[in-house]
């Protein structure tokens, strides 16, 4: 009988000693909570573990236990193997001599008789020093950003356990544990840590806090429609294990820097209502960010906590001008509103109620009008309204065509189903 993904993951962990854990770009509460809970649990099992996030930990998540252990890169060194063909001449002695002044290491081979020739020597690389890779909360390897681009060979040579809850996962692992009904990757990991801890309980207060942080952020503190009875049951289990729920809530929802408050105020002052088309939208430019002294990631949360609370709308849209182009974040207000339809017009993706798109190398001035007109026209079809006037293409289409769906999901998944994308 074939083993379940959980059983396969447990067996691979048992056989492995050097384990690499990775998560996606623009890390959120679920990705970071999952990353650190698994890191701490495997360390408790005596494994050599490296936890890596492609981007730095946002300030709002620096309450996560041991977050300083998270690296932004990893060393994927291989042994350099020098092979000597001894079929013709046998080795009598082997020695080496380090010559620091010449930055050389001489390897000295003394034959028993005869001589070695250059043709007897070949060079190769050994295997990577990692036995196993966990990829958490990422629908594809491209979402690992530069970590994958730089070390693609590592991912082909090393077994991967792919644990995720997002639709559209590419099933890229040797083991693919994908639960679409789970609220978060952290919720899935609870079952894994229970299985790994049959002989030694692994879910202590710190690990429970990491896991609960993932569930709380991906459910919007149990307010989002993805919340299930199981998420409440698992959360209760984690609180019983010592998870610091109030610390999580205080850090994520009740602490905002002054720059964030000013930024949110500016976004609110920029709101436009498209009454007939049943959506609202706002924007923030790079210039406004600079004037307020705010970081790009400080837009996180405003669309969920403020914009989508407007009455009488299907969804809210936030356009953010960032270093690498314009990003759009979409939030549906009620079930049955599928904002992925909107995001897909710009090669975006995400969830039914939370989606996003990215238009690299663009500015708000270049693409704002065309984005809004395309959204209006989509809504016009839905409500049998007149189409919005066409705007001359000013650079949007070529950027849409150059961007793939796999690369634009970071916004919708940045705070995953908690739906707090930048």
C-alpha positions in Angstrom: 0.0 0.0 0.0 1.3 3.4 -1.0 2.4 5.7 1.8 0.6 8.9 2.4 2.4 12.2 1.9 2.7 12.6 5.6 4.2 9.1 6.0 6.6 9.7 3.2 7.7 13.1 4.7 8.3 11.4 8.1 10.4 8.6 6.5 12.5 11.1 4.6 13.2 13.1 7.8 14.2 10.0 9.6 16.8 9.2 6.9 18.2 12.7 6.6 20.6 14.7 8.7 21.2 17.9 6.8 17.9 19.6 6.0 17.2 22.8 4.1 13.8 24.6 4.7 12.7 27.3 2.2 9.7 29.6 1.7 8.6 32.1 -0.8 9.5 35.7 -1.6 7.7 38.4 0.3 7.3 36.2 3.4 4.0 36.4 5.4 2.9 35.1 8.8 2.1 31.6 7.5 5.3 31.2 5.6 7.5 32.5 8.4 5.6 30.7 11.2 5.7 27.4 9.2 9.4 27.9 8.5 10.4 28.5 12.1 8.1 25.8 13.6 9.7 23.1 11.4 13.2 24.5 11.9 12.8 24.3 15.7 11.2 20.9 15.6 13.9 19.4 13.4 16.6 21.0 15.6 15.0 19.3 18.6 15.3 16.0 16.7 19.1 16.6 16.4 19.1 17.5 12.7 21.4 20.0 11.1 18.8 22.5 9.8 19.0 25.7 7.7 16.0 28.0 7.4 15.9 30.4 4.5 13.6 33.2 3.4 14.5 34.9 0.1 13.5 38.3 1.6 14.0 39.8 5.1 11.5 39.2 7.9 9.1 42.2 8.0 9.1 44.1 11.3 5.5 43.0 12.1 6.6 39.3 12.3 9.7 39.8 14.4 7.8 38.4 17.4 8.2 34.9 15.8 10.5 32.9 18.1 14.1 32.6 16.9 13.5 34.7 13.8 17.1 35.8 13.8 18.0 32.2 12.8 16.3 32.8 9.4 18.9 33.4 6.7 18.3 35.1 3.3 20.7 32.8 1.5 22.4 29.4 1.9 25.6 27.8 0.9 25.1 24.9 -1.5 28.7 23.8 -1.8 29.7 20.5 -3.4 32.8 18.4 -2.9 35.4 18.8 -5.7 36.5 15.3 -6.5 39.9 14.5 -8.0 39.9 10.9 -9.4 43.0 8.9 -10.3 42.9 5.9 -12.6 45.1 3.3 -10.9 44.6 0.5 -13.4 48.0 1.0 -15.0 50.0 2.5 -12.0 49.5 1.9 -8.3 49.8 4.5 -5.6 52.5 4.1 -3.0 51.9 7.3 -0.9 49.5 10.2 -0.9 50.4 13.6 0.6 49.5 17.3 0.2 51.3 20.5 0.7 49.6 23.9 1.4 51.5 26.9 -0.2 49.7 30.0 1.2 52.0 32.5 -0.5 50.9 31.1 -3.9 47.3 30.3 -2.9 47.9 26.7 -3.9 47.3 23.2 -2.5 49.6 20.6 -4.1 48.4 17.0 -4.0 51.4 14.7 -4.2 51.0 11.1 -5.4 54.0 8.8 -5.3 53.7 5.7 -7.6 54.9 2.3 -6.6 56.6 2.0 -10.0 56.3 3.8 -13.3 54.7 7.2 -13.6 51.2 8.7 -13.7 50.2 10.7 -16.7 47.7 13.7 -16.9 45.3 11.4 -18.7 45.0 9.3 -15.5 43.4 12.3 -13.6 39.8 13.4 -14.0 37.7 15.9 -12.1 34.1 15.9 -10.9 31.8 17.3 -8.3 30.2 15.3 -5.5 26.6 15.7 -4.3 25.2 18.7 -2.5 25.6 18.6 1.3 21.8 18.7 1.9 19.9 15.4 2.2 16.5 16.9 2.1 14.7 20.1 1.2 11.3 21.3 2.5 9.6 24.0 0.4 6.7 25.5 2.4 3.7 27.6 1.4 5.0 28.0 -2.2 3.0 26.9 -5.3 6.1 26.6 -7.5 9.8 26.7 -7.3 9.9 30.1 -9.1 8.3 31.7 -6.0 11.6 31.1 -4.2 13.0 33.9 -6.3 16.8 34.1 -6.5 17.2 31.0 -4.3 15.9 28.9 -7.1 17.4 30.8 -10.0 20.9 30.6 -8.5 20.9 27.0 -7.4 18.5 25.3 -9.8 20.7 22.2 -9.9 20.3 21.6 -6.2 16.5 21.2 -6.6 16.9 18.5 -9.2 19.4 16.5 -7.2 17.9 16.7 -3.7 14.6 15.2 -2.6 11.9 17.9 -2.0 9.0 17.8 0.3 6.4 20.3 -1.0 3.9 21.3 1.7 1.3 23.9 0.6 -2.4 24.7 0.7 -2.8 26.9 -2.4 -4.7 26.0 -5.5 -2.5 25.8 -8.6 0.4 24.1 -6.9 2.8 22.6 -9.4 3.4 19.4 -7.5 7.1 19.8 -8.0 8.3 17.7 -5.0 9.3 14.1 -4.5 6.6 14.3 -1.9 3.6 16.7 -2.5 1.5 17.3 0.6 -1.1 19.7 -0.7 -4.3 20.3 1.3 -6.6 22.8 -0.4 -9.1 22.8 2.5 -6.4 23.7 5.0 -6.5 27.4 6.1 -2.7 27.6 6.0 0.5 25.6 5.7 1.0 25.9 9.4 -2.2 24.0 9.9 -0.8 21.1 7.8 2.5 21.1 9.7 0.7 20.4 13.0 0.0 16.9 11.8 3.6 16.5 10.6 5.1 17.6 13.9 2.7 15.3 15.8 3.9 12.3 13.7 7.6 13.3 14.1 7.1 13.7 17.8 5.5 10.3 18.7 8.5 9.5 20.9 9.2 13.1 22.0 6.6 15.8 22.1 7.9 18.5 19.7 5.2 21.2 20.0 6.4 23.4 22.8 5.3 26.9 23.5 7.6 28.5 20.9 6.7 26.1 18.1 3.0 26.4 19.0 3.3 30.2 18.8 4.9 29.9 15.3 2.1 27.6 14.1 -0.7 29.7 15.6 0.8 32.8 14.0 0.5 31.1 10.6 -3.1 30.2 11.2 -4.1 33.6 12.6 -2.6 35.5 9.7 -4.0 33.3 7.0 -7.5 33.4 8.5 -7.5 37.1 9.3 -7.7 36.2 13.0 -10.5 33.8 12.1 -12.6 36.4 10.2 -12.0 35.3 6.7 -14.3 32.9 4.8 -11.6 30.2 4.6 -11.9 29.7 8.4 -13.1 26.1 9.2 -14.1 24.2 12.3 -10.7 22.4 12.0 -8.9 25.7 12.2 -10.6 26.5 15.5 -9.8 23.0 16.8 -6.1 23.2 15.9 -5.8 26.7 17.3 -7.3 25.6 20.6 -4.8 22.7 20.6 -1.9 25.1 20.1 -3.0 27.5 22.8 -3.2 24.5 25.1 0.4 23.8 24.2 1.4 27.3 25.2 1.0 29.4 22.1 1.1 33.1 23.0 -2.1 34.2 21.2 -2.2 37.7 22.7 1.5 38.3 21.6 0.6 37.4 18.1 -2.6 39.6 18.0 -0.8 42.5 19.6 2.1 42.4 17.2 0.1 41.9 14.0 -3.1 43.8 14.6 -2.5 46.3 17.4 0.9 47.8 16.7 1.4 50.2 13.8 4.4 52.5 13.3 3.5 56.2 12.8 4.8 56.0 9.2 2.3 53.2 8.6 -0.6 55.2 10.0 0.4 58.2 7.8 0.7 55.9 4.8 -2.7 54.4 5.4 -4.2 57.9 5.8 -2.7 58.8 2.4 -4.1 55.7 0.7 -7.5 56.5 2.2 -7.4 60.1 0.9 -6.6 58.7 -2.6 -9.7 56.4 -2.7 -11.9 56.6 -5.8 -15.3 55.0 -6.0 -16.6 53.5 -9.2 -20.2 53.3 -7.9 -21.9 51.8 -11.0 -19.1 49.2 -11.4 -19.3 48.2 -7.7 -15.6 48.6 -6.8 -13.3 51.1 -5.1 -9.7 51.6 -5.7 -6.8 53.6 -4.4 -3.1 54.1 -5.1 0.2 55.0 -3.6 3.2 56.3 -5.6 6.9 55.9 -4.9 7.0 59.7 -4.4 4.3 59.6 -1.8 6.1 56.7 0.0 9.3 58.7 0.0 7.6 61.8 1.3 6.1 59.9 4.2 9.3 58.0 4.9 7.4 54.7 4.7 8.7 51.4 3.4 6.9 49.5 0.6 5.8 46.7 2.9 3.9 49.1 5.1 1.0 49.0 2.7 0.3 45.5 4.0 -3.0 45.2 5.8 -4.7 48.5 4.7 -6.7 46.8 2.0 -8.1 44.2 4.4 -8.5 46.3 7.5 -9.9 49.4 5.8 -10.5 49.4 2.1 -12.6 46.3 1.8 -14.9 47.4 4.6 -16.6 49.9 2.3 -20.3 49.1 1.8 -22.0 48.2 -1.5 -18.9 47.0 -3.4 -17.8 43.7 -4.9 -14.1 44.3 -4.3 -11.3 46.8 -3.5 -8.2 47.4 -5.6 -4.9 48.9 -4.4 -2.3 50.0 -6.9 1.2 50.4 -5.4 4.1 51.8 -7.2 7.2 49.9 -6.1 10.9 49.8 -7.1 10.3 47.1 -9.8 6.9 48.3 -11.1 3.3 48.6 -10.3 1.6 46.0 -8.1 -2.1 45.5 -7.8 -3.8 43.9 -4.8 -7.5 42.8 -5.0 -9.8 41.8 -2.2 -13.3 40.4 -2.7 -15.9 41.4 -0.1 -18.2 38.4 -0.1 -18.2 34.8 -1.3 -19.1 34.5 -5.0 -16.9 37.5 -5.9 -14.0 36.0 -7.8 -11.2 38.6 -8.0 -8.9 36.1 -9.7 -10.9 37.0 -12.9 -9.7 40.6 -12.5 -6.1 39.7 -11.7 -6.0 37.3 -14.6 -6.4 40.1 -17.1 -2.9 41.2 -16.1 -1.5 37.7 -15.8 -2.1 37.7 -12.1 -3.4 35.0 -9.8 -4.3 34.1 -6.2 -7.5 33.1 -4.5 -11.2 33.7 -5.1 -11.3 36.5 -2.5 -7.7 37.6 -2.7 -5.6 38.0 -5.8 -2.9 40.2 -7.2 -0.8 41.1 -10.2 2.5 42.7 -10.9 3.5 44.9 -13.9 7.3 45.1 -14.0 9.1 48.2 -15.2 6.0 50.4 -15.2 4.8 53.5 -13.4 1.3 54.5 -12.2 1.2 57.3 -14.8 1.8 54.8 -17.6 -0.7 52.1 -16.6 -3.3 53.5 -14.2 -5.9 54.5 -16.7 -5.8 51.3 -18.7 -5.9 49.1 -15.6 -9.1 50.9 -14.3 -10.7 50.8 -17.7 -10.1 47.1 -18.1 -11.6 46.5 -14.6 -14.6 48.6 -15.5 -15.2 46.8 -18.7 -15.1 43.4 -16.9 -17.7 44.7 -14.4 -19.7 46.2 -17.2 -20.2 42.8 -18.7 -21.3 41.4 -15.3 -23.9 44.2 -14.7 -24.9 44.9 -18.4 -23.4 48.4 -18.2 -21.9 50.5 -21.0 -18.3 49.8 -21.6 -15.7 52.3 -20.3 -14.0 54.3 -23.0 -10.9 52.6 -24.4 -7.6 54.3 -23.4 -4.7 54.2 -25.7 -2.3 51.5 -24.7 0.6 53.2 -22.9 2.8 50.4 -22.0 0.6 48.0 -20.0 0.1 45.2 -22.5 3.8 44.6 -23.2 4.5 44.3 -19.5 1.5 41.9 -19.0 2.7 39.7 -21.8 6.2 39.5 -20.4 5.1 38.4 -16.9 4.0 34.8 -16.1 1.2 33.8 -13.7 3.7 31.9 -11.5 5.6 35.1 -10.8 2.8 37.3 -9.8 1.1 35.4 -7.0 3.4 36.9 -4.4 1.0 39.7 -3.6 -2.0 37.5 -3.0 0.1 35.1 -0.9 2.2 37.6 0.9 -0.1 37.3 3.9 -1.8 34.3 2.2 -5.4 33.9 3.0 -5.2 36.5 5.7 -5.1 38.6 2.6 -2.7 41.4 3.6 -0.6 41.8 0.5 1.6 44.7 -0.2 
